[in-house]
């Protein structure tokens, strides 16, 4: 088609997309063209703004390294990650789910730890946290033999790959559920933290007068053949930013009960006051077992 008007551009692009052989890719590309062209018309995107947008996309890629993923950070900051997660779980978004966004700091090959063991591998000041988890299917039946990958930020708000003062794989570990679906571990209580703001995402937050904080949370990635990989985060409802997560990730189902204890642990005198306990049940859904691609190395 020889282009005469701006409507011709959309019609011609859609005609090309319609020739895509793969049905799913064809659906995605045709919808993308429709919505993207409609967006450009809606805001009447200027040439200068288009050049700036292209530069921003390039910068997002250039800022992504072995320890930082700016694209994942931006997706979360726009609410995209949370929306995709909720639409693809819990009966296609109709019911609550234990599923959550992966986040930019999951790593492969964290060390295996026996139930009851600690994931603290370097001097990490903070109140002790004793976690007991239970993994069940949607009928409430325990899921035995599931691999549970746990990780979280330190009490200074940094993951070990961000912090030279932490040992390799500090506050990371893999556990296996027992016959009753339980696993348990020792760690230190995490705090909320600001996401990195020295790149594109930081400039966006500043332009919108938004804070960069995520509320304190524990990450879990749970794998068992026959089930969809469960990616979850358990949030502390007492965190001051629980109602304004910069990544839009907090749902009611993901609120945990981090109970403070002001006396020495009744059966373990090495756990001094104050210490915290967390009991949480993770619900897995039947489906294909596919690990996500790690956002960092």
C-alpha positions as CSV (number, residue, x, y, z in Angstrom):
1,X,0.0,0.0,0.0
2,X,1.2,3.5,-0.8
3,X,0.6,5.5,2.3
4,X,-1.7,8.5,1.9
5,X,-3.0,9.2,5.5
6,X,-2.1,8.2,9.0
7,X,-5.0,5.7,9.0
8,X,-3.3,3.9,6.1
9,X,-0.2,3.2,8.2
10,X,-2.3,1.3,10.8
11,X,-4.2,-0.6,8.1
12,X,-1.1,-1.6,6.2
13,X,0.8,-2.6,9.4
14,X,-2.2,-4.8,10.5
15,X,-2.3,-6.4,7.1
16,X,1.3,-7.4,7.5
17,X,0.9,-8.7,11.0
18,X,-2.1,-10.8,9.9
19,X,0.3,-12.8,7.7
20,X,2.2,-14.1,10.8
21,X,2.2,-17.9,10.7
22,X,2.2,-18.6,14.5
23,X,-1.4,-18.1,15.7
24,X,-0.4,-16.7,19.2
25,X,2.2,-14.4,17.8
26,X,-0.3,-13.2,15.2
27,X,-2.8,-12.4,17.9
28,X,-0.2,-10.5,20.0
29,X,1.3,-8.5,17.2
30,X,-2.1,-7.4,15.7
31,X,-3.3,-6.3,19.1
32,X,0.0,-4.6,19.8
33,X,-0.2,-2.6,16.6
34,X,-3.8,-1.6,17.3
35,X,-3.2,-0.4,20.8
36,X,0.2,1.2,20.1
37,X,-1.1,3.2,17.2
38,X,-4.2,4.2,19.2
39,X,-1.9,5.3,22.1
40,X,0.2,7.5,19.7
41,X,-3.0,9.1,18.3
42,X,-4.5,9.5,21.8
43,X,-1.5,11.5,23.2
44,X,-0.6,12.9,19.8
45,X,3.0,11.8,20.3
46,X,5.5,14.4,19.0
47,X,8.6,13.6,17.0
48,X,10.8,14.9,19.9
49,X,8.9,12.6,22.3
50,X,9.3,9.7,20.0
51,X,13.0,10.2,19.8
52,X,13.2,10.5,23.6
53,X,11.1,7.3,24.1
54,X,13.5,5.4,21.8
55,X,16.5,6.6,23.7
56,X,14.8,5.5,27.0
57,X,14.2,2.0,25.7
58,X,17.8,1.8,24.6
59,X,19.0,3.0,28.0
60,X,16.9,0.4,29.8
61,X,18.7,-2.3,27.9
62,X,22.1,-0.7,28.4
63,X,21.6,-0.5,32.2
64,X,20.7,-4.2,32.5
65,X,23.7,-6.1,34.0
66,X,24.5,-9.4,35.7
67,X,23.2,-7.9,39.0
68,X,20.5,-5.5,37.9
69,X,17.5,-5.7,35.5
70,X,16.1,-2.3,34.6
71,X,13.4,-3.7,32.4
72,X,11.9,-5.9,35.1
73,X,12.2,-2.9,37.5
74,X,10.3,-0.7,35.0
75,X,7.6,-3.4,34.4
76,X,6.9,-3.5,38.1
77,X,6.9,0.3,38.5
78,X,4.2,0.5,35.8
79,X,2.1,-2.2,37.4
80,X,2.6,-4.5,34.4
81,X,4.3,-7.4,36.3
82,X,1.5,-7.6,38.9
83,X,-1.2,-7.4,36.3
84,X,0.2,-10.2,34.2
85,X,0.6,-12.3,37.4
86,X,-3.0,-11.8,38.6
87,X,-4.5,-12.4,35.1
88,X,-2.7,-15.8,34.7
89,X,-3.5,-17.3,38.2
90,X,-6.4,-17.8,40.5
91,X,-8.9,-18.9,37.8
92,X,-7.6,-16.2,35.4
93,X,-7.8,-13.4,37.9
94,X,-11.2,-14.3,39.3
95,X,-10.0,-15.5,42.7
96,X,-7.2,-14.7,45.1
97,X,-3.8,-16.4,44.6
98,X,-0.5,-17.0,46.3
99,X,1.3,-16.1,43.1
100,X,3.2,-12.9,42.9
101,X,5.8,-11.1,40.7
102,X,9.3,-12.6,40.5
103,X,11.2,-9.4,41.0
104,X,14.6,-8.6,39.7
105,X,16.8,-10.4,42.3
106,X,16.1,-14.1,42.1
107,X,19.2,-16.2,41.4
108,X,19.6,-19.8,40.3
109,X,21.5,-22.4,42.3
110,X,21.0,-21.1,45.8
111,X,22.4,-23.6,48.4
112,X,20.3,-26.5,49.7
113,X,19.5,-26.3,53.4
114,X,18.0,-28.9,55.8
115,X,14.7,-28.0,57.3
116,X,15.3,-26.0,60.5
117,X,18.6,-24.7,59.1
118,X,19.7,-21.1,58.8
119,X,20.2,-19.1,55.6
120,X,22.3,-16.5,57.3
121,X,25.9,-16.9,55.9
122,X,27.6,-13.7,57.0
123,X,27.5,-11.3,59.9
124,X,23.9,-9.9,59.4
125,X,22.7,-8.0,62.4
126,X,18.9,-8.2,62.9
127,X,16.2,-9.8,65.0
128,X,15.9,-13.5,64.5
129,X,13.0,-14.7,62.3
130,X,11.7,-18.3,62.4
131,X,9.7,-19.2,59.4
132,X,7.4,-22.1,59.1
133,X,5.8,-22.6,55.7
134,X,3.2,-25.1,54.4
135,X,2.7,-25.9,50.8
136,X,-0.7,-27.3,49.7
137,X,-2.7,-27.7,46.5
138,X,-6.0,-25.9,45.9
139,X,-8.0,-28.6,47.7
140,X,-5.8,-28.1,50.8
141,X,-3.9,-31.4,50.4
142,X,-0.2,-31.1,51.5
143,X,2.4,-31.1,48.7
144,X,5.3,-33.3,49.8
145,X,8.7,-33.2,48.1
146,X,8.4,-29.7,46.7
147,X,11.6,-27.6,46.4
148,X,11.2,-24.2,48.1
149,X,13.7,-21.5,47.1
150,X,13.8,-18.7,49.7
151,X,15.5,-15.3,49.5
152,X,15.1,-11.9,50.9
153,X,16.8,-8.5,51.5
154,X,19.0,-7.9,54.6
155,X,18.0,-5.7,57.5
156,X,19.8,-2.9,55.8
157,X,17.6,-3.3,52.7
158,X,20.0,-4.9,50.3
159,X,20.1,-8.3,48.6
160,X,23.5,-10.0,48.8
161,X,24.3,-9.4,45.1
162,X,24.0,-5.7,45.8
163,X,26.1,-5.6,49.0
164,X,29.8,-6.4,49.1
165,X,29.6,-6.8,52.9
166,X,27.4,-9.9,52.6
167,X,28.7,-13.4,51.8
168,X,27.8,-15.1,48.5
169,X,24.2,-16.4,48.7
170,X,23.6,-14.8,52.1
171,X,19.9,-15.0,52.9
172,X,19.2,-17.5,50.2
173,X,18.5,-21.2,50.4
174,X,16.5,-24.2,49.1
175,X,14.3,-26.4,51.3
176,X,12.2,-29.5,50.6
177,X,8.7,-30.0,52.0
178,X,8.1,-33.0,54.2
179,X,5.1,-35.4,54.1
180,X,2.8,-32.8,55.7
181,X,3.9,-30.1,53.2
182,X,5.9,-28.2,55.8
183,X,9.3,-26.6,55.6
184,X,11.0,-24.4,58.2
185,X,14.0,-22.2,58.5
186,X,15.9,-19.6,60.5
187,X,16.9,-16.2,59.2
188,X,16.8,-12.5,60.3
189,X,13.8,-10.2,59.9
190,X,14.0,-8.2,56.7
191,X,13.0,-4.5,56.2
192,X,11.5,-2.6,53.4
193,X,13.9,-1.0,50.9
194,X,14.1,1.4,48.1
195,X,14.4,0.1,44.5
196,X,17.4,1.4,42.5
197,X,16.7,4.9,41.4
198,X,19.9,5.8,39.5
199,X,18.4,5.0,36.1
200,X,15.3,5.3,34.0
201,X,12.9,4.1,36.7
202,X,14.3,6.6,39.2
203,X,13.7,9.5,36.8
204,X,10.1,8.3,36.3
205,X,9.5,8.1,40.0
206,X,10.9,11.6,40.5
207,X,8.8,13.0,37.7
208,X,5.7,11.5,39.4
209,X,6.7,12.5,42.9
210,X,6.6,8.8,44.0
211,X,8.6,7.2,46.7
212,X,10.8,4.2,45.7
213,X,10.0,1.9,48.6
214,X,8.9,-1.7,48.7
215,X,7.4,-3.0,51.9
216,X,9.4,-5.8,53.8
217,X,8.8,-9.2,52.3
218,X,10.0,-12.8,52.0
219,X,10.4,-14.3,48.5
220,X,9.6,-18.0,47.8
221,X,9.8,-19.9,44.5
222,X,8.3,-23.4,44.8
223,X,8.7,-26.2,42.3
224,X,7.0,-29.6,42.1
225,X,6.3,-31.6,38.9
226,X,2.7,-31.5,38.0
227,X,2.2,-28.0,39.4
228,X,2.8,-24.6,38.0
229,X,5.9,-23.0,39.5
230,X,4.7,-20.9,42.4
231,X,6.4,-17.5,42.7
232,X,5.4,-15.7,45.9
233,X,6.1,-12.9,48.3
234,X,4.9,-12.7,51.9
235,X,4.6,-9.1,53.1
236,X,4.8,-7.6,56.5
237,X,1.5,-5.7,57.1
238,X,3.2,-3.4,59.7
239,X,5.6,-1.9,57.1
240,X,4.9,1.8,56.6
241,X,4.7,1.4,52.9
242,X,2.4,-1.6,52.8
243,X,-0.3,0.5,51.2
244,X,1.9,2.2,48.6
245,X,4.3,-0.5,47.2
246,X,6.2,1.1,44.3
247,X,5.9,-2.2,42.4
248,X,2.1,-2.6,43.0
249,X,2.7,-6.2,44.3
250,X,0.8,-6.3,47.6
251,X,-2.4,-8.3,47.6
252,X,-4.5,-9.4,50.6
253,X,-3.6,-13.0,50.2
254,X,0.2,-12.2,50.4
255,X,0.0,-10.5,53.8
256,X,1.8,-12.5,56.4
257,X,1.7,-12.4,60.2
258,X,5.1,-11.5,61.5
259,X,4.6,-12.0,65.2
260,X,7.0,-10.3,67.6
261,X,8.1,-12.2,70.7
262,X,9.6,-10.3,73.6
263,X,10.9,-13.3,75.6
264,X,13.7,-15.8,74.8
265,X,12.5,-18.6,72.6
266,X,11.0,-21.3,74.9
267,X,13.0,-24.2,73.4
268,X,16.0,-22.5,71.9
269,X,18.0,-20.2,74.2
270,X,20.2,-19.0,71.3
271,X,17.1,-17.1,69.9
272,X,17.1,-14.1,72.1
273,X,14.4,-11.4,72.5
274,X,13.0,-9.8,70.5
275,X,12.5,-12.4,67.8
276,X,9.8,-12.9,65.2
277,X,7.9,-15.9,63.8
278,X,6.1,-16.3,60.5
279,X,3.6,-19.1,59.6
280,X,2.3,-19.0,56.1
281,X,0.5,-21.4,53.8
282,X,1.4,-21.4,50.0
283,X,-1.2,-22.7,47.6
284,X,0.0,-24.3,44.3
285,X,-2.1,-24.7,41.2
286,X,-1.9,-27.7,38.8
287,X,-0.1,-27.0,35.6
288,X,3.0,-27.2,33.5
289,X,6.2,-27.0,35.6
290,X,8.5,-24.3,33.9
291,X,11.2,-22.4,35.7
292,X,11.3,-18.7,34.9
293,X,14.5,-17.2,33.3
294,X,16.6,-15.6,36.1
295,X,16.6,-11.8,35.8
296,X,20.2,-11.7,37.1
297,X,23.2,-14.0,37.2
